[in-house]
Amino acid sequence: MKNSKTNIMNMVSNKVLTVFIAAAIMMGSCDDFGNINTDPNNPSVAKTELLFTNAQTSVSDVVGAFTGTLYVQYFAETQYNEDSRYQTPSFDYTGWYTGPLKDLNTIIDLNTDPATAEDVQTGGSNANQIAAARIMKVYFFQMIADRWGVVPYTEALQGSENFRPAFDSQETIYTDLISELSSATDQIGNGTGVTGDIFFGGDMNEWKKFANSLRMRLALRLADVAPSAAKSAFEDAYSDGMITNDIFYPYLNESANQNPWFERFITRTDYGISATIADTMKALQDRRVLAFADPAQNADNADGTTQFNEVIGLEYGASEPGDIPNATISFPGQAVRAQDAPLPIITLAELHLALAEAAQRGWSVGGTAESHYVAGIQASWNQWGMTDVANQTAYVNQPGVSYDANNWEALIGFQKWVALFPNGYEGWSEWRRLDYPALEVHPDAFNSLTEIPTSHGYPTSAATLNEENYNAAVSTRGGDGLSVKLWWDAN
């Protein structure tokens, strides 16, 4: 794992200070008093390294979110299954704009403004801070666009200058995000790397690879709706160099920065491994499931290892899951929910499977679709500690897994679904785009849904506080709620 945990404890412990430091930006100053009221112990300019750490910690709320894991049936609910039944039609995106995106925008502004640029160089060179902040903004904006589609973008983050921003089309957003990543990568220089960086420790070469990899992810979103643009963007990003190590969120063995699945299981046991994924993987002798899930208590032979017959999935569509004893089902494994268990942000497995699809589409990425497909599966097995080559080879060569160019969408779609576990939102996006594997809607779905949700509904605040632009967005998107298919979801 590339991520270093050195000094992360101190950076995360200081997270609470960010609120007070950032508040200084908004309070302003009174020129009439000159420097009389300047307190050197309470800076009027935010510490950009703390803002950067604060923004990065919000990635945990993406990779550790549970809603997407239920939509794609990685997990099933053991007690109250309202979320599995899609009870919530509207989700609020406001916190992403007022939280990490605002922090990142502040970093860019402070490093751009000549009046403050010199003061904030403890956070790294101006150019490198701006570049890293732009890359992280793309990461969050893609997540927002993948969930809601048509959202505020070009007029967003203007604060009091524009309380009612217009919503941008999905084509506009994704096209600009790809451009932003390319431009931000070019902006990275030889100056001091960013500080407060809990992902790469300020290594700007790793930031370049991360940005290129995100460009590859974004380009594939466009593959069925803007194939020429997708091909150009993907090939360009790949030629610039993708990641060479899996990128994980680095959790700690302490409550200030602990794995969210650990936190959910401190006093409750609300999520079991879904039978949908567990039974499918067991049938294929896919040893990754032995890391995905712990043994069910009643099936555990207590030898300290997990065997296939000890993994018992919970039926996703169970009408009364609370009646099913916990001892009869498997919960997420310790590799998923230990206090310091890292969660994947972007991995070699995902990117090799992306390369397999690119090669199958005839894009210039080197190698064959089959070679990248096999490399993706092997990378995923290695990621989960299943490194035995004989088992990997047997798995890849069996019917239903071995590569077939005539059935590439089903094969790559299925392997993407498994390899992205437990990154629910990314798994949901790729499942919507590729339409594989075939998943069944919950039989007791709320809101008269007959299909698994394909988007998130807008927050009520959008309609009440920004009515004109909200109405235009609903018209552009083709409705509100959970059943709208996003622009890139063309199949």
C-alpha positions in Angstrom: 0.0 0.0 0.0 1.4 3.3 -1.0 -0.2 5.4 1.7 2.0 6.2 4.7 0.5 6.7 8.1 3.4 8.8 9.3 2.2 12.0 10.9 -1.4 11.3 10.0 -2.3 11.3 13.7 -1.2 14.8 14.2 -2.8 16.1 11.0 -6.2 14.5 11.8 -6.1 15.5 15.4 -5.8 19.1 14.2 -8.9 18.7 12.1 -11.1 20.4 14.7 -9.0 23.5 14.5 -9.9 24.0 10.8 -13.4 25.3 11.6 -12.0 28.1 13.8 -9.2 28.9 11.4 -11.5 28.9 8.3 -13.9 31.2 10.2 -11.2 33.9 10.2 -11.5 34.1 6.4 -15.2 35.0 6.6 -14.9 37.5 9.5 -12.7 39.9 7.5 -10.7 42.7 9.1 -11.0 46.4 9.8 -8.3 48.5 8.0 -9.0 51.5 10.3 -6.9 49.9 13.0 -3.9 48.9 10.9 -1.9 46.3 12.7 -2.9 47.3 16.3 -5.3 44.3 16.6 -3.1 41.7 14.9 -2.5 38.7 17.1 0.4 36.6 15.8 -1.1 33.6 17.6 -4.4 33.8 15.8 -3.6 34.1 12.0 -6.1 35.9 9.8 -5.1 33.8 6.9 -6.2 30.1 7.0 -3.5 27.5 7.3 -3.9 25.8 3.9 -2.3 22.6 5.0 -5.1 22.1 7.6 -7.8 23.0 5.0 -6.2 20.4 2.7 -6.2 17.7 5.3 -9.8 18.5 6.2 -10.9 18.2 2.6 -9.1 14.9 2.2 -10.8 13.4 5.2 -14.1 14.0 3.4 -13.1 11.3 1.0 -13.9 8.8 3.7 -17.6 9.9 3.4 -17.4 8.8 -0.3 -15.5 5.5 -0.1 -17.2 4.6 3.3 -20.8 5.5 2.4 -23.3 2.7 2.7 -26.2 3.7 0.3 -24.3 2.7 -2.8 -23.3 -0.6 -1.3 -27.0 -1.4 -0.8 -28.0 -0.4 -4.3 -25.5 -2.8 -5.8 -26.1 -5.5 -3.2 -22.7 -5.7 -1.6 -24.5 -5.7 1.7 -28.0 -6.4 3.0 -29.6 -4.8 6.1 -30.2 -7.1 9.1 -32.8 -5.2 11.1 -34.4 -2.2 9.3 -34.4 -2.5 5.6 -35.8 0.9 4.5 -32.6 1.9 2.8 -32.4 -1.4 0.9 -36.0 -0.6 -0.2 -35.0 2.8 -1.4 -37.2 4.8 1.0 -35.2 8.0 0.7 -35.8 9.7 -2.7 -33.9 12.9 -2.1 -30.4 13.4 -0.9 -28.7 16.6 0.1 -25.5 17.6 -1.7 -25.1 20.9 0.2 -22.5 19.6 2.6 -20.1 18.8 -0.2 -20.2 22.4 -1.5 -19.9 24.0 2.0 -17.4 21.5 3.2 -14.5 20.0 1.1 -15.2 22.0 -2.0 -15.2 25.2 -0.1 -12.0 24.3 1.6 -10.3 23.5 -1.7 -11.6 26.6 -3.3 -10.2 28.6 -0.4 -6.8 27.0 -0.9 -6.9 28.0 -4.6 -7.9 31.6 -3.8 -5.3 32.1 -1.1 -2.5 30.7 -3.3 -3.7 32.8 -6.3 -4.2 36.2 -4.6 -0.8 38.1 -4.5 -1.8 39.5 -1.1 -1.9 36.1 0.5 0.2 33.8 -1.8 3.4 34.3 0.1 1.8 33.8 3.5 0.4 30.3 2.7 3.5 28.7 1.4 3.8 26.6 4.5 1.3 24.4 2.6 3.7 23.9 -0.3 4.5 25.9 -3.4 1.6 28.0 -4.7 1.4 26.1 -8.0 1.5 22.7 -6.3 -1.2 23.6 -3.8 -3.4 24.9 -6.5 -2.9 21.8 -8.7 -3.6 19.4 -5.9 -6.7 21.3 -4.8 -8.0 21.3 -8.4 -7.5 17.5 -8.6 -9.4 17.0 -5.4 -12.2 19.3 -6.5 -12.6 17.1 -9.6 -12.8 14.0 -7.4 -15.7 15.5 -5.4 -17.5 17.0 -8.3 -17.5 13.7 -10.2 -19.0 12.0 -7.2 -21.7 14.7 -7.1 -22.4 14.5 -10.8 -22.5 10.7 -10.8 -25.2 10.8 -8.2 -27.4 13.8 -9.2 -26.4 14.5 -12.8 -27.3 18.1 -13.5 -25.9 20.1 -10.6 -24.4 23.6 -9.9 -20.9 23.7 -11.3 -19.7 26.8 -13.2 -21.6 29.1 -10.9 -21.0 27.1 -7.7 -18.8 28.1 -4.8 -19.3 31.8 -5.2 -20.7 32.3 -1.7 -22.7 35.6 -1.1 -22.0 36.6 -4.7 -24.4 34.1 -6.0 -26.8 32.2 -3.7 -28.8 30.9 -6.6 -26.3 29.2 -9.0 -27.4 27.8 -12.3 -27.2 24.0 -12.9 -24.9 22.7 -15.6 -25.6 19.9 -18.0 -23.8 16.6 -17.4 -21.9 16.9 -20.7 -20.6 20.3 -19.7 -19.5 19.1 -16.2 -17.8 15.9 -17.3 -16.0 17.6 -20.2 -14.7 20.3 -18.0 -13.6 17.9 -15.2 -11.4 16.0 -17.8 -10.0 19.3 -18.9 -9.4 20.4 -15.3 -7.4 17.2 -14.5 -5.2 17.7 -17.6 -4.6 21.3 -16.8 -3.9 20.7 -13.1 -1.4 18.0 -13.9 0.4 20.4 -16.2 0.5 23.0 -13.4 2.4 20.7 -11.0 6.0 22.0 -10.7 9.3 21.3 -9.0 8.5 23.4 -6.0 7.7 22.1 -2.5 5.1 19.4 -2.4 1.8 20.0 -0.7 1.8 19.6 3.1 -1.1 18.2 5.1 -1.4 15.5 2.5 -2.5 12.2 4.1 -2.6 10.3 0.8 0.8 10.9 -0.9 2.8 12.7 1.7 3.3 15.6 -0.7 4.8 13.5 -3.5 3.7 15.5 -6.6 4.6 12.6 -9.0 2.0 10.5 -7.2 -0.5 13.4 -7.6 0.1 13.3 -11.4 -0.6 9.6 -11.5 -3.7 10.0 -9.4 -5.0 12.8 -11.7 -4.3 10.7 -14.8 -6.1 7.7 -13.3 -9.1 9.8 -12.4 -9.1 11.0 -16.1 -9.3 7.4 -17.2 -12.2 6.8 -14.9 -14.0 9.9 -16.1 -13.3 9.1 -19.8 -15.0 5.7 -19.5 -18.2 7.5 -18.2 -18.5 9.0 -21.7 -17.7 5.9 -23.7 -21.3 5.3 -24.9 -22.4 8.9 -25.3 -19.3 10.7 -26.6 -17.0 7.9 -27.8 -14.6 10.1 -29.7 -14.0 12.4 -26.7 -13.8 9.4 -24.4 -11.2 7.7 -26.5 -9.0 10.8 -26.8 -9.2 11.6 -23.1 -8.5 8.0 -22.0 -5.6 7.4 -24.4 -4.0 10.8 -23.3 -4.4 10.0 -19.6 -3.0 6.5 -19.9 0.0 7.7 -21.9 0.7 10.3 -19.2 1.0 7.5 -16.6 -1.5 5.9 -14.2 -1.0 4.8 -10.6 1.4 2.0 -9.9 0.0 1.2 -6.4 -3.5 1.0 -5.0 -4.7 4.2 -3.4 -6.5 3.7 -0.1 -7.9 6.0 2.5 -5.6 5.6 5.5 -7.6 5.1 8.7 -6.1 4.9 12.1 -6.5 2.9 15.3 -8.2 5.8 17.0 -11.6 7.5 17.0 -10.6 10.7 15.3 -10.0 8.9 12.0 -11.5 5.5 12.1 -13.0 3.3 9.5 -16.7 4.1 9.1 -17.7 0.5 9.0 -15.9 -0.1 12.3 -17.9 2.8 13.7 -21.2 1.4 12.5 -20.4 -2.0 14.2 -19.4 -0.6 17.6 -22.9 -1.0 19.1 -25.0 -2.4 16.1 -24.9 -5.1 13.5 -27.0 -3.6 10.8 -25.2 -4.9 7.7 -24.5 -8.5 6.6 -22.7 -9.6 3.4 -25.4 -9.9 0.7 -26.2 -13.4 -0.5 -26.3 -11.8 -4.0 -22.5 -11.3 -4.0 -21.6 -14.1 -1.6 -23.4 -16.9 -3.3 -22.2 -15.8 -6.8 -18.6 -15.7 -5.7 -18.7 -19.0 -3.8 -20.1 -20.7 -6.9 -17.0 -19.6 -8.8 -14.6 -20.5 -6.0 -13.7 -16.8 -5.8 -11.5 -16.6 -2.7 -11.9 -12.8 -2.4 -15.2 -13.5 -0.6 -13.2 -15.0 2.2 -11.8 -11.5 2.9 -15.1 -9.7 2.1 -16.9 -11.6 4.9 -16.3 -13.1 8.3 -17.6 -16.6 9.1 -21.2 -16.9 10.2 -21.1 -17.7 13.9 -23.1 -20.9 13.6 -21.0 -22.1 10.6 -17.6 -21.2 12.1 -15.3 -24.1 12.8 -13.2 -21.8 15.0 -9.8 -22.6 13.3 -9.0 -18.9 12.7 -9.5 -19.0 9.0 -12.6 -18.5 6.8 -13.8 -21.2 4.5 -16.4 -21.1 1.7 -18.9 -23.0 3.7 -18.6 -20.6 6.6 -19.6 -17.6 4.5 -23.4 -17.3 4.7 -24.9 -14.3 2.9 -28.1 -12.5 3.9 -30.9 -12.5 1.4 -31.1 -9.0 0.0 -34.9 -9.1 -0.6 -35.8 -10.7 2.8 -39.2 -9.2 3.8 -38.4 -9.5 7.6 -34.6 -9.5 7.9 -34.9 -8.8 11.7 -36.3 -12.3 12.1 -33.1 -13.8 10.8 -30.7 -14.6 13.7 -27.4 -12.8 13.5 -25.6 -16.0 14.3 -26.7 -17.5 10.9 -25.2 -14.8 8.6 -21.8 -13.4 7.8 -20.9 -9.8 8.6 -18.3 -7.7 6.6 -14.8 -9.1 7.2 -12.1 -7.4 9.2 -10.4 -6.4 6.0 -13.4 -4.1 5.5 -14.4 -3.1 9.0 -11.3 -3.1 11.3 -10.7 0.3 13.0 -7.8 1.0 10.7 -8.8 -1.1 7.7 -8.0 1.0 4.6 -10.8 1.5 2.0 -10.0 1.8 -1.7 -10.2 5.1 -3.5 -8.9 3.9 -6.8 -7.1 0.6 -7.5 -5.0 -1.2 -10.1 -7.8 -3.7 -10.4 -10.2 -1.0 -11.5 -7.8 0.5 -14.0 -6.7 -2.7 -15.6 -10.4 -3.6 -16.1 -10.8 -0.2 -17.6 -7.9 -0.9 -19.9 -9.5 -4.1 -20.9 -12.7 -2.3 -21.9 -10.6 0.4 -23.7 -8.7 -2.3 -25.7 -11.9 -4.1 -26.5 -13.3 -0.8 -27.9 -10.2 -0.4 -30.1 -8.5 2.3 -28.2 -4.7 2.6 -28.2 -3.6 1.4 -24.8 -1.2 -1.4 -25.5 -1.8 -5.0 -24.7 -5.0 -7.0 -25.4 -8.4 -6.8 -23.8 -7.8 -10.3 -22.4 -4.4 -9.5 -20.9 -5.7 -6.4 -19.1 -8.8 -8.3 -18.0 -6.6 -11.1 -16.4 -4.3 -8.4 -14.9 -7.3 -6.7 -13.3 -8.6 -9.9 -11.7 -5.1 -10.8 -10.4 -4.6 -7.2 -9.0 -8.0 -7.5 -7.2 -7.1 -10.9 -5.7 -3.7 -9.5 -4.6 -5.4 -6.4 -3.1 -7.4 -8.7 -0.8 -4.5 -10.9 0.1 -5.4 -13.9 -2.1 -2.0 -14.1 -3.7 -1.8 -17.9 -4.5 -1.1 -18.0 -8.3 -2.6 -21.5 -8.7 -5.9 -20.4 -7.3 -5.9 -17.2 -9.4 -5.2 -19.2 -12.6 -7.9 -21.7 -11.9 -10.4 -19.0 -11.3 -9.5 -17.0 -14.4 -9.6 -20.1 -16.7 -13.0 -21.5 -15.7 -16.2 -21.1 -17.7 -18.1 -17.9 -16.8 -14.8 -16.1 -16.0 -12.4 -16.8 -18.9 -12.4 -13.9 -21.4 -14.7 -13.9 -24.4 -14.6 -10.9 -26.6 -18.2 -11.6 -27.7 -19.4 -11.3 -24.1 -17.0 -8.6 -22.9 -19.6 -6.2 -21.3 -21.0 -9.0 -19.1 -17.6 -10.3 -18.1 -15.9 -6.9 -17.5 -19.1 -5.6 -15.8 -19.2 -8.5 -13.4 -15.5 -8.3 -12.6 -15.8 -4.5 -12.1 -18.7 -5.1 -9.6 -16.6 -7.5 -7.6 -13.3 -5.5 -7.8 -14.9 -2.2 -6.7 -16.2 -3.8 -3.4 -16.9 -2.1 -1.0 -16.7 1.3 -2.8 -20.5 1.5 -3.2 -20.9 4.7 -5.2 -18.2 3.8 -7.7 -19.7 0.3 -8.0 -23.2 1.8 -8.5 -21.9 4.1 -11.3 -20.2 1.3 -13.2 -23.1 -1.0 -12.7 -25.4 1.6 -14.2 -23.1 2.2 -17.1 -22.4 -1.4 -18.0 -25.7 -2.9 -16.8 -23.9 -6.0 -15.4 -24.3 -8.1 -13.4 -28.1 -8.6 -13.6 -29.5 -7.4 -10.2 -33.1 -7.6 -9.1 -34.9 -4.7 -7.6 -36.0 -5.2 -3.9 -39.4 -6.9 -4.0 -40.8 -4.5 -1.4 -39.4 -1.3 -2.9 -40.8 2.1 -1.7 -41.9 4.9 -4.0 -43.4 2.4 -6.5 -40.0 1.7 -7.9 -39.8 -1.2 -10.3 -36.0 -0.8 -10.9 -33.0 -0.2 -8.8 -32.4 3.6 -8.4 -30.4 5.1 -11.2 -29.9 8.6 -9.7 -30.5 10.6 -6.5 -33.3 13.1 -6.1 -32.5 16.7 -5.5 -32.5 18.1 -1.9 -35.7 20.0 -1.0 -33.6 23.2 -0.5 -32.9 23.3 -4.2 -36.6 23.7 -5.0 -37.3 26.1 -2.2 -34.2 28.4 -2.3 -33.3 28.1 -6.0 -36.6 27.4 -7.6 -36.1 28.8 -11.1 -32.8 27.0 -11.6 -34.1 23.9 -10.0 -37.0 23.7 -12.4 -34.7 24.2 -15.3 -32.4 21.4 -14.0 -35.4 19.0 -13.6 -36.4 19.8 -17.2 -32.8 19.2 -18.5 -32.4 16.0 -16.5 -35.8 14.6 -17.3 -37.3 14.6 -13.9 -36.4 14.4 -10.2 -36.2 11.4 -7.9 -34.5 8.0 -8.1 -35.6 6.7 -11.5 -33.9 9.3 -13.8 -31.2 7.8 -16.0 -28.2 10.1 -16.2 -26.7 11.3 -19.5 -23.9 8.7 -19.6 -26.2 5.8 -18.6 -27.1 5.1 -22.2 -27.7 1.3 -22.2 
